[in-house]
Structure formats: structure tokens, C-alpha cells
Amino acid sequence: CHPCVAMRVPMEPLSLLLALSLLSPWGSVGGSCPPRCVCASNLLSCSQANLSVVPAPLPRFTAVLDLSHNNVTRLRADWAPARLPHLHALLLSHNGLAFVSTEAFTHVPRLRHLDLSSNRLRTLDENLFSDLGELEVLLLYNNEISTVDRTAFENLGRLRKLYLGQNRIARFPLELLREGTRLPQLALLDLSANRLRAVPAGELQALPAWLRDRLYLHNNPLACDCLLFQLLDRGRRRHLSAVEDFQDELRCFLPGATALVKILDLAGKQPLNCSKAREAVLEAHLGDSVTLGCDSRWQGMRSRHWVTPGGERVLGDGGNGSVVLLANGSLQLRALRPEDAGTYSCWVAGPLLNETLYVELLVHNFTLHGPHDTLNTAYTTLVGCILSVVLVLIYLYLTPCRCCCCRGTEKPPAPRDDSINSSVLSTTPNHAGGTGEPCGSHMASSAGTGQNGRFKGGGTPPLPTRQGPKAQRKVSDPDSVSSVFSDTPIVV
């Protein structure tokens, strides 16, 4: 045994304790673990300590603070009076928390993980989390949240996961996802077990697949709709986990019904009779320019490339510049030709698995502004001509006749030697070739013969010979106005 070994053995425990005291923050000057808490390195656990307020003072070097399963019902702005620059995880679940100040996170700007789940929060106020610019995970599930202000998640540019399941949310501002600038890194949104009755299915379909893969909508009283069915049916075909793992919980209400039905069972069934939409089908016309998107589930993909219907691999610009591979992985086709139609495939190498996407391109063999416009103009002209002919025929043959019941019947001319009363004041035209008499004035002819061989209507006998200007007629002349209005002839 070396003589120095005996001297080093008793000194090793002392040196070890000295080294630990120098390395541990709790052994340094000014560092102390709060009562009823467990401290390990930069971790501070005060879970299940029956606390009603946040313990103070908190060490400045705290990185993880666990306050779960306590009675901290209010999180005021002064819960952390000093800045905690190293704190990146704060756990406050199961506290009966009902109030969170909008200035509660001013002194913890480096927070990346915030757990407020299983509390009694009812509203998410304006700019509630706006001080957490580096926040990545926010847990708010199992609360009583019914109102969500659209600015509550302002400035959360690095937020990746947002859990809002098991609340009372009837409307969530999904425009935060559509705009793409509010939550650009969001890859998971849990809205399950809420009170959503409708979602903008068309807008959700436009979201990237890596976000739709983690968009949870199950256990909501949604109204049945074919757009909603097609959105989820596409997700099932693509094996998106938010759809494939919760097929039985994705239910909706049919119009007039009280029981929930499975949304994915609506295909071809009454009353909606929804049809399955074709996956990734794009229609275009000759000469158009289109962009084929590579809608992959993997956000952090390593590489991707396209294969044309002819089996050629697209690595950059095409031979004549008509096929361009864009920086975001999309394929742009310019000046489409009939031979450009077919099925294009996008090969994606993801972080875990590889994925192949297919896009079917249909190219119509006419331009959008060519024969279509000519055909429409010719059709309009033809319809106009037909309508003009119909109107002319209506005018010629269907115009009302003033003598509809007297057509073909002529009134015999009045006698030329009749008195001035009958020739001037007679109600019947006294010249041949005149206009037809009014409807209803025609009477059946009889065998009686009048003056100058005229036939008297109704068998009227001839007038007797006049003896003087004041001679009275025994029988009134029907052609004379004086016989109608007076028994005395008018003397001129």
C-alpha cells in the first residue's frame, strides 16, 4: 500500500461535501428552499403542499416550478415580485384557479411550458398571454372556459401545442389558424369535448396537413354537413391521427334529429346523401398556370421531390421552363398542354416515416376564354331571334278583333231616298262598303222586303206613304233616330 493512500482516504468525504456545496445552488449564499417544498438543483416542487399562495421568495435560478394540487385560486401580478429569467416550466394544475392577471407573466418572459389545466378558469381575456413570446406548450384543458378573446394568444409566435379540450367553448376564433401569422408554429390544437356546433370546414380543409393531423374536434355537438364529412373523410384516407384515432367520437346531429350519428357514416345516406370527395384533384384549361401543393403531414421534412405522369423526376426547372419546383416544395406548371394531364406524385422523407402524395391534374382541351365565349354569344343570339319571331306572330295573329263576332257579315246599304233623319241621324252606316257594325247589333234576316227592295230585319212591314210633313207613322222605322227618341219627326 502506498503511504499516500492512507492520507487521502479520510479527506475524500470532506472534499465531496465541499464540492457539492459549491455546485448546488441551494448551498450557495442567498439560496434557500421554501418551506414545504422539495428542491433539487434548479427544480422546485411544491406540489400537494396545501398552499394558498405562491411561496416567497423564489430563488432567482429556478427553472421548473411545480405548484400543482394546491389551493392557489388567484394568480396575481405580484406572485413573482422579482424577475425569474431561467424559469421555463410553470405547473399550476389542480388548484381551483379562477383568476389570472393579465400581468401575471411579466417577470417570466422565458416560459416555454405553462400548465393551467384542471382549474376553474371561465374566460381568456385580452392579451392574457402576450408576454410569453417563447411559450411552446399551453395546457388549458378541463376548465370552465366559455369565452376566448381572439387577442388572448397575441404574440405567441412560437406556440406549438394548445390544449383547450373539456371546456365550454361554443366558438373558437379559428381565423387565428387561417391567417397563419398569429400562430405560425402551431402544430396541435385540441378543441375536443366542447360545445362547438359548427366549424368552417372549407377553411379547415385549406390548412396544411401537418396541422389537420393534430386538429381534434371529437365529442362536440356538431351539426351534420357534407363539407364536414368530406373534411374528415379526407383525413381518414390520409390516416390523420385526429380522425383515425377518434372515429367513434366524431359525431353530429342530423336536421330534426335528437340522436348523434357518426360523421364518417354519412356517405350516401339520407337525408344529406353526402358523396365522397376525390382526393387532391385539380382541374385546369389549356394555357393556364397551376401549382400543385405537396400537402404532407410532416412539418420537419428532410427532402421531397416530384414525379411526373411520365415517370420523370423533377429536380428543378423543366426542359423549357414550363415545370418549376418552388422553394416550399410545390410544383408549378406553366402554359398547360393536353399531355400535361395525369397523376403527379410527391415523395416526402419525414423525420419518422416517408410519405407519398398523389395529385391528379385534369386539363380541359379548350381555353377558358376561347370557344366558351363564342358558344355563349351564338346561343344568346339564337334565343333572341326566336323570341323576336314569337313576338311578331303574337302581334299578327293574337291581336284582339273589334268585330270578332261579326266577321263575314255586311250591313246592306241604307236607301238613298230615305229622309234626312234616317240618312244623317241613323245609327247604322248608310253607305255600302263601310265598316262592320258593332258586335251584338246583328239580327237574323227575315222574308220581309223593305223600301227599294231592302230587307227589313225582324220582318218589319214597309212604311206607309207619307201624306205630309206632319203625317204620323203607324209603325216606327227602326232606321230612324226619331222613331227611337220621339214620335214626332225632326223637321229641318
C-alpha positions as CSV (number, residue, x, y, z in Angstrom):
1,C,0.0,0.0,0.0
2,H,1.4,3.4,-1.0
3,P,2.0,5.6,2.0
4,C,0.0,8.5,0.5
5,V,-3.2,6.4,0.1
6,A,-3.8,6.4,3.8
7,M,-3.6,10.1,3.9
8,R,-6.1,10.6,1.0
9,V,-8.9,8.3,2.3
10,P,-10.1,10.4,5.2
11,M,-10.1,13.5,3.1
12,E,-12.4,12.2,0.2
13,P,-15.8,12.6,2.0
14,L,-14.9,16.1,3.1
15,S,-13.9,17.2,-0.3
16,L,-17.0,15.6,-1.8
17,L,-19.3,17.6,0.5
18,L,-17.4,20.7,-0.2
19,A,-17.7,20.2,-4.0
20,L,-21.5,19.6,-3.7
21,S,-21.9,22.7,-1.5
22,L,-20.1,24.8,-4.2
23,L,-22.0,23.3,-7.1
24,S,-25.6,23.2,-5.6
25,P,-27.4,26.5,-5.8
26,W,-29.2,25.7,-2.6
27,G,-25.9,25.7,-0.7
28,S,-24.7,29.0,-2.1
29,V,-25.0,32.2,-0.4
30,G,-28.6,33.6,-0.6
31,G,-30.1,30.3,-1.8
32,S,-32.8,28.7,0.3
33,C,-35.6,26.2,-0.4
34,P,-39.0,27.5,0.5
35,P,-40.8,25.6,3.3
36,R,-42.9,22.6,2.4
37,C,-41.2,22.4,-0.9
38,V,-38.6,19.9,-2.3
39,C,-35.7,21.4,-4.1
40,A,-33.3,19.6,-6.4
41,S,-30.7,21.5,-8.4
42,N,-32.8,24.2,-10.3
43,L,-36.1,22.3,-9.8
44,L,-38.6,23.5,-7.2
45,S,-41.5,21.2,-6.4
46,C,-44.2,22.4,-4.1
47,S,-46.9,20.0,-5.2
48,Q,-49.6,18.9,-2.7
49,A,-48.2,21.2,0.0
50,N,-51.6,22.8,0.8
51,L,-50.5,26.2,-0.3
52,S,-53.0,29.1,-0.9
53,V,-50.4,31.5,-2.2
54,V,-47.1,31.1,-4.1
55,P,-44.3,30.7,-1.7
56,A,-41.9,33.6,-1.4
57,P,-39.2,34.4,-2.0
58,L,-38.5,32.2,-5.1
59,P,-34.8,31.6,-5.9
60,R,-33.8,33.5,-9.0
61,F,-32.2,30.5,-10.7
62,T,-35.4,28.4,-10.6
63,A,-36.0,26.7,-13.9
64,V,-39.0,24.4,-13.1
65,L,-41.7,25.4,-10.6
66,D,-44.3,22.8,-9.7
67,L,-47.3,24.3,-7.7
68,S,-49.9,21.7,-8.8
69,H,-52.5,20.2,-6.4
70,N,-52.7,23.2,-4.1
71,N,-55.3,25.9,-3.3
72,V,-53.9,28.8,-5.2
73,T,-57.2,30.3,-6.5
74,R,-55.8,33.6,-7.8
75,L,-52.6,34.3,-9.7
76,R,-51.9,38.0,-9.2
77,A,-49.3,40.2,-10.9
78,D,-47.1,40.2,-7.8
79,W,-46.8,36.4,-7.4
80,A,-43.2,36.7,-8.7
81,P,-42.0,40.1,-7.4
82,A,-38.6,39.6,-8.9
83,R,-37.6,38.6,-12.4
84,L,-37.1,34.8,-12.9
85,P,-35.1,34.7,-16.1
86,H,-34.4,31.0,-16.0
87,L,-38.0,29.8,-15.4
88,H,-39.1,27.8,-18.4
89,A,-41.8,25.5,-16.9
90,L,-44.7,26.5,-14.6
91,L,-47.2,23.9,-13.4
92,L,-50.4,25.2,-11.7
93,S,-52.9,22.4,-12.4
94,H,-55.5,21.3,-9.9
95,N,-55.6,24.5,-7.9
96,G,-59.1,25.7,-8.3
97,L,-57.6,28.7,-10.1
98,A,-60.3,31.1,-11.2
99,F,-58.4,34.3,-11.9
100,V,-55.2,35.1,-13.8
101,S,-54.0,38.7,-14.0
102,T,-53.0,40.0,-17.5
103,E,-49.7,41.0,-15.9
104,A,-49.1,37.7,-14.2
105,F,-46.4,36.6,-16.6
106,T,-44.4,39.8,-16.9
107,H,-41.5,38.5,-14.8
108,V,-41.2,35.1,-16.5
109,P,-40.6,36.0,-20.2
110,R,-38.6,32.8,-20.9
111,L,-41.5,30.5,-20.0
112,R,-41.9,27.7,-22.6
113,H,-44.3,25.3,-20.8
114,L,-47.4,26.6,-18.9
115,D,-49.9,24.2,-17.3
116,L,-53.2,25.7,-16.2
117,S,-55.3,22.6,-16.7
118,S,-58.0,21.3,-14.3
119,N,-58.9,24.6,-12.8
120,R,-61.9,26.9,-12.8
121,L,-61.0,29.5,-15.5
122,R,-64.0,30.8,-17.3
123,T,-62.6,33.4,-19.8
124,L,-59.4,34.0,-21.6
125,D,-59.1,37.8,-21.5
126,E,-57.5,40.1,-24.0
127,N,-53.7,39.8,-24.3
128,L,-53.6,37.3,-21.4
129,F,-50.5,35.5,-22.7
130,S,-49.0,38.3,-24.7
131,D,-45.9,38.5,-22.5
132,L,-44.9,34.9,-23.3
133,G,-43.2,35.3,-26.6
134,E,-41.2,32.0,-26.2
135,L,-44.1,29.8,-25.0
136,E,-44.3,26.5,-26.8
137,V,-46.9,24.4,-24.9
138,L,-50.1,25.8,-23.2
139,L,-52.4,23.4,-21.3
140,L,-55.9,24.8,-20.6
141,Y,-58.0,21.6,-20.7
142,N,-60.6,20.7,-18.1
143,N,-61.6,24.2,-17.1
144,E,-64.9,26.1,-17.5
145,I,-63.8,28.3,-20.3
146,S,-66.7,29.6,-22.4
147,T,-65.2,32.9,-23.9
148,V,-62.0,33.1,-25.8
149,D,-60.8,36.6,-26.9
150,R,-59.1,36.4,-30.2
151,T,-56.2,38.5,-28.8
152,A,-55.6,36.2,-25.9
153,F,-52.9,34.4,-27.9
154,E,-51.3,37.5,-29.3
155,N,-47.5,37.4,-29.8
156,L,-47.3,33.7,-29.3
157,G,-45.2,33.2,-32.4
158,R,-43.5,30.0,-31.0
159,L,-46.6,28.2,-29.7
160,R,-46.7,24.7,-31.0
161,K,-49.3,22.9,-28.8
162,L,-52.6,24.4,-27.5
163,Y,-54.9,22.2,-25.4
164,L,-58.4,23.5,-24.9
165,G,-60.3,20.2,-24.5
166,Q,-63.1,19.6,-22.0
167,N,-64.3,23.2,-21.7
168,R,-67.5,25.1,-22.6
169,I,-66.3,26.8,-25.8
170,A,-69.1,27.4,-28.3
171,R,-67.0,29.4,-30.7
172,F,-63.2,29.4,-31.1
173,P,-61.5,32.1,-33.3
174,L,-60.3,29.7,-36.0
175,E,-59.3,32.7,-38.1
176,L,-56.1,32.6,-36.0
177,L,-55.2,29.4,-37.9
178,R,-56.4,30.7,-41.3
179,E,-54.3,33.8,-41.3
180,G,-51.2,31.9,-40.5
181,T,-49.5,34.9,-38.9
182,R,-50.9,34.8,-35.4
183,L,-49.8,31.2,-34.6
184,P,-47.4,30.3,-37.3
185,Q,-45.8,27.3,-35.5
186,L,-49.0,25.8,-34.2
187,A,-48.9,22.0,-34.8
188,L,-51.6,20.8,-32.3
189,L,-55.0,22.3,-31.4
190,D,-57.2,20.3,-29.1
191,L,-60.9,21.5,-29.1
192,S,-62.4,18.2,-28.2
193,A,-65.3,17.9,-25.7
194,N,-66.5,21.4,-26.0
195,R,-69.8,22.9,-27.3
196,L,-68.9,23.6,-30.9
197,R,-71.9,23.3,-33.2
198,A,-70.3,24.4,-36.4
199,V,-66.8,24.7,-37.8
200,P,-65.7,26.3,-41.2
201,A,-64.9,23.0,-42.9
202,G,-63.9,24.7,-46.2
203,E,-61.4,26.9,-44.4
204,L,-60.1,24.0,-42.3
205,Q,-59.5,22.0,-45.5
206,A,-57.2,24.7,-46.7
207,L,-54.9,24.3,-43.6
208,P,-51.7,22.3,-44.1
209,A,-52.0,18.6,-43.4
210,W,-49.4,18.7,-40.6
211,L,-51.9,20.9,-38.7
212,R,-55.0,19.0,-39.6
213,D,-53.2,15.9,-38.4
214,R,-53.5,17.3,-34.8
215,L,-56.7,19.2,-35.0
216,Y,-59.0,17.4,-32.5
217,L,-62.8,18.1,-32.9
218,H,-64.3,14.9,-31.4
219,N,-67.0,14.9,-28.7
220,N,-68.6,18.2,-29.9
221,P,-72.3,18.6,-30.8
222,L,-71.6,19.5,-34.4
223,A,-74.3,19.9,-37.0
224,C,-74.1,17.3,-39.8
225,D,-72.8,18.8,-43.0
226,C,-71.4,17.3,-46.2
227,L,-68.4,19.6,-46.1
228,L,-67.6,18.4,-42.7
229,F,-68.0,14.8,-43.8
230,Q,-65.6,15.4,-46.7
231,L,-63.1,17.1,-44.5
232,L,-63.0,14.1,-42.1
233,D,-63.2,11.6,-44.9
234,R,-60.1,13.0,-46.5
235,G,-58.4,12.9,-43.1
236,R,-59.3,9.2,-42.8
237,R,-57.9,8.4,-46.2
238,R,-54.7,10.2,-45.3
239,H,-54.5,8.4,-41.9
240,L,-54.5,11.6,-40.0
241,S,-54.4,10.7,-36.3
242,A,-57.0,13.3,-35.2
243,V,-59.5,11.4,-37.4
244,E,-58.3,7.9,-37.4
245,D,-57.9,7.6,-33.7
246,F,-61.3,9.1,-32.8
247,Q,-63.6,7.8,-35.5
248,D,-66.3,6.7,-33.0
249,E,-66.2,10.0,-31.1
250,L,-66.7,12.1,-34.2
251,R,-70.4,12.5,-34.2
252,C,-73.0,15.1,-35.3
253,F,-76.7,16.0,-35.2
254,L,-78.9,15.5,-38.3
255,P,-81.6,18.1,-39.1
256,G,-84.6,17.5,-36.9
257,A,-83.0,14.6,-35.1
258,T,-82.0,14.4,-31.4
259,A,-79.6,11.5,-31.5
260,L,-76.0,11.8,-32.6
261,V,-74.7,9.8,-35.6
262,K,-71.2,9.1,-36.8
263,I,-70.0,11.7,-39.2
264,L,-68.0,9.2,-41.3
265,D,-71.2,7.1,-41.8
266,L,-73.0,9.9,-43.8
267,A,-71.7,8.7,-47.2
268,G,-74.7,8.0,-49.4
269,K,-77.2,8.1,-46.6
270,Q,-80.4,10.2,-46.4
271,P,-81.2,13.0,-45.8
272,L,-77.8,14.5,-46.7
273,N,-76.6,11.8,-49.1
274,C,-73.0,13.0,-48.9
275,S,-70.7,11.9,-51.6
276,K,-67.0,11.1,-51.1
277,A,-64.7,13.8,-52.5
278,R,-61.8,12.8,-54.7
279,E,-58.5,13.3,-53.0
280,A,-56.3,16.1,-54.5
281,V,-57.9,16.5,-57.9
282,L,-57.2,19.8,-59.7
283,E,-58.9,21.0,-62.9
284,A,-57.4,23.5,-65.4
285,H,-57.6,24.6,-69.0
286,L,-55.2,24.8,-71.8
287,G,-52.7,27.6,-71.4
288,D,-53.3,28.0,-67.7
289,S,-50.6,28.0,-65.0
290,V,-51.3,25.8,-61.9
291,T,-49.4,25.0,-58.7
292,L,-49.6,21.5,-57.2
293,G,-49.1,21.5,-53.4
294,C,-47.2,18.8,-51.5
295,D,-49.6,18.6,-48.6
296,S,-47.5,16.4,-46.2
297,R,-48.3,15.5,-42.6
298,W,-44.6,16.1,-41.7
299,Q,-43.7,19.6,-40.8
300,G,-40.0,19.0,-40.4
301,M,-39.4,17.1,-43.7
302,R,-35.9,16.4,-44.8
303,S,-36.4,16.2,-48.5
304,R,-39.0,15.9,-51.2
305,H,-39.3,15.5,-55.0
306,W,-41.9,15.2,-57.7
307,V,-42.5,12.5,-60.3
308,T,-44.5,13.4,-63.5
309,P,-47.1,11.1,-65.0
310,G,-44.5,10.0,-67.5
311,G,-42.2,8.8,-64.7
312,E,-39.7,11.6,-64.9
313,R,-38.3,13.0,-61.7
314,V,-38.5,16.8,-61.3
315,L,-35.4,18.2,-59.5
316,G,-35.5,21.8,-60.8
317,D,-36.7,23.7,-63.9
318,G,-38.1,21.7,-66.7
319,G,-36.6,21.4,-70.2
320,N,-38.3,24.6,-71.5
321,G,-39.0,26.2,-68.1
322,S,-42.6,25.1,-68.1
323,V,-42.2,22.9,-64.9
324,V,-40.7,24.7,-61.9
325,L,-40.0,23.2,-58.4
326,L,-40.7,26.0,-55.9
327,A,-38.8,26.6,-52.6
328,N,-41.8,25.5,-50.5
329,G,-41.9,22.1,-52.3
330,S,-44.8,22.9,-54.6
331,L,-44.7,22.1,-58.3
332,Q,-45.7,24.9,-60.8
333,L,-46.8,24.1,-64.3
334,R,-47.0,26.9,-66.9
335,A,-48.8,27.1,-70.2
336,L,-50.6,23.7,-69.8
337,R,-50.8,21.3,-72.7
338,P,-53.1,18.3,-73.1
339,E,-50.1,16.0,-72.4
340,D,-49.6,17.6,-69.0
341,A,-52.7,15.8,-67.6
342,G,-52.2,12.9,-65.4
343,T,-51.3,11.9,-61.8
344,Y,-48.3,13.6,-60.2
345,S,-46.7,12.2,-57.1
346,C,-44.8,14.0,-54.4
347,W,-42.2,11.9,-52.4
348,V,-41.6,13.2,-48.9
349,A,-38.9,12.0,-46.5
350,G,-40.2,12.8,-43.0
351,P,-38.5,12.7,-39.6
352,L,-40.1,9.3,-38.8
353,L,-41.6,7.9,-41.9
354,N,-41.7,8.5,-45.6
355,E,-44.9,9.6,-47.3
356,T,-46.1,9.7,-50.9
357,L,-48.8,12.1,-52.1
358,Y,-50.7,12.0,-55.3
359,V,-52.3,14.9,-57.2
360,E,-54.5,14.2,-60.3
361,L,-54.5,17.0,-62.8
362,L,-57.3,17.3,-65.4
363,V,-56.6,19.5,-68.4
364,H,-59.7,20.5,-70.4
365,N,-58.9,20.7,-74.2
366,F,-60.2,24.3,-74.6
367,T,-59.1,27.6,-73.3
368,L,-61.1,29.3,-70.6
369,H,-61.7,32.5,-72.8
370,G,-61.9,30.9,-76.2
371,P,-64.7,28.7,-77.7
372,H,-66.7,29.1,-74.5
373,D,-67.3,32.8,-75.1
374,T,-68.2,32.2,-78.8
375,L,-70.6,29.5,-77.9
376,N,-72.3,31.7,-75.3
377,T,-72.7,34.6,-77.8
378,A,-74.2,32.3,-80.5
379,Y,-76.6,30.8,-78.1
380,T,-77.7,34.2,-76.9
381,T,-78.2,35.5,-80.5
382,L,-80.3,32.4,-81.4
383,V,-82.5,32.8,-78.3
384,G,-83.0,36.5,-79.2
385,C,-84.1,35.6,-82.8
386,I,-86.6,33.0,-81.6
387,L,-88.1,35.4,-79.1
388,S,-88.4,38.1,-81.8
389,V,-90.3,35.7,-84.2
390,V,-92.6,34.6,-81.4
391,L,-93.5,38.2,-80.6
392,V,-94.2,39.0,-84.3
393,L,-96.5,36.0,-84.5
394,I,-98.3,37.0,-81.4
395,Y,-98.8,40.5,-82.8
396,L,-100.1,39.3,-86.2
397,Y,-102.5,36.5,-85.1
398,L,-103.4,37.1,-81.5
399,T,-104.3,40.8,-81.6
400,P,-108.0,41.2,-80.2
401,C,-110.6,41.8,-83.0
402,R,-113.1,44.7,-82.6
403,C,-115.7,42.7,-84.6
404,C,-114.9,39.2,-83.6
405,C,-118.5,38.1,-83.7
406,C,-119.4,39.9,-86.9
407,R,-116.7,38.7,-89.2
408,G,-118.2,37.9,-92.7
409,T,-121.5,39.8,-92.2
410,E,-122.1,43.1,-94.0
411,K,-124.8,45.6,-93.4
412,P,-126.8,46.4,-96.5
413,P,-126.5,50.0,-97.6
414,A,-129.2,52.4,-96.5
415,P,-131.7,53.6,-99.1
416,R,-130.7,56.8,-100.8
417,D,-134.2,58.3,-100.8
418,D,-134.7,57.9,-97.1
419,S,-135.5,61.0,-95.1
420,I,-132.8,63.3,-93.8
421,N,-133.4,61.8,-90.4
422,S,-132.6,58.3,-91.5
423,S,-129.6,59.4,-93.6
424,V,-128.0,61.7,-91.1
425,L,-129.1,60.6,-87.7
426,S,-129.3,56.9,-88.3
427,T,-127.2,54.8,-86.0
428,T,-126.4,52.4,-88.9
429,P,-123.9,53.3,-91.7
430,N,-125.9,54.3,-94.8
431,H,-123.3,53.6,-97.4
432,A,-122.0,50.4,-98.8
433,G,-118.6,49.2,-98.1
434,G,-118.5,50.8,-94.6
435,T,-117.0,49.4,-91.5
436,G,-118.6,46.4,-89.9
437,E,-121.4,47.0,-87.5
438,P,-120.7,46.6,-83.8
439,C,-121.0,43.2,-82.1
440,G,-124.4,42.3,-80.8
441,S,-126.3,44.5,-83.4
442,H,-126.8,41.8,-85.9
443,M,-130.3,40.2,-86.1
444,A,-131.5,37.3,-88.1
445,S,-132.9,38.3,-91.5
446,S,-136.5,37.6,-92.5
447,A,-138.5,37.4,-95.6
448,G,-139.9,40.9,-95.3
449,T,-138.9,43.3,-98.0
450,G,-138.4,47.0,-97.3
451,Q,-138.2,50.1,-99.5
452,N,-136.2,49.8,-102.7
453,G,-136.1,46.1,-102.3
454,R,-134.3,46.2,-98.9
455,F,-134.9,43.5,-96.4
456,K,-136.2,44.7,-93.1
457,G,-134.8,43.0,-90.1
458,G,-137.2,41.1,-87.9
459,G,-140.0,41.1,-90.6
460,T,-140.8,44.8,-90.2
461,P,-143.5,45.8,-92.7
462,P,-142.9,48.7,-95.2
463,L,-143.7,52.2,-94.2
464,P,-146.9,53.7,-95.5
465,T,-147.0,56.5,-97.9
466,R,-146.5,59.9,-96.2
467,Q,-149.3,62.4,-96.7
468,G,-147.5,65.5,-95.4
469,P,-144.7,66.7,-93.4
470,K,-146.6,66.2,-90.2
471,A,-148.1,62.9,-91.1
472,Q,-147.7,60.3,-88.3
473,R,-146.3,56.9,-88.9
474,K,-148.3,54.0,-87.8
475,V,-145.2,51.8,-87.4
476,S,-141.9,53.2,-86.3
477,D,-139.0,52.9,-88.7
478,P,-136.1,51.1,-86.9
479,D,-133.6,53.0,-89.0
480,S,-134.8,56.4,-87.9
481,V,-133.5,58.1,-84.8
482,S,-136.7,60.0,-84.5
483,S,-138.5,56.7,-84.1
484,V,-136.3,55.8,-81.2
485,F,-136.2,59.1,-79.3
486,S,-139.5,60.8,-80.3
487,D,-142.8,60.2,-82.1
488,T,-142.5,63.4,-83.9
489,P,-140.2,63.5,-86.9
490,I,-137.4,66.1,-86.8
491,V,-138.1,69.0,-89.2
492,V,-135.0,70.8,-90.7
